[in-house]
Amino acid sequence: MEIFERIGNVQGKAMALWWLGDLAEQQGEYTKAISYLQPALEILQRLKSPDAESVSASLDRIMGNS
């Protein structure tokens, strides 16, 4: 993620956050997952990325589990 930030790849940063959030969810660390997925969602929404819907669905699922 640091590399994406350094080179200004905002979408790459969002995707890394999404991946980390997914990993945290798989490990049952829902609070940590949310802390990764919320900024990923904000970035993807700002970029009008279709991936924002998937991240939003992940957040909804986690909010139901935590």
CORVENRA-V792401 format. One line per field, one symbol per residue. burial: + if it has 16 or more other C-alpha atoms within 10 Angstrom, else -. A space follows every 10 residues. Layout:
# CORVENRA-V792401
burial: ???
This chain:
# CORVENRA-V792401
burial: ---------+ ++++++++++ +++++----+ -+++-+++-+ +-+++----- ++--++-++- -+----
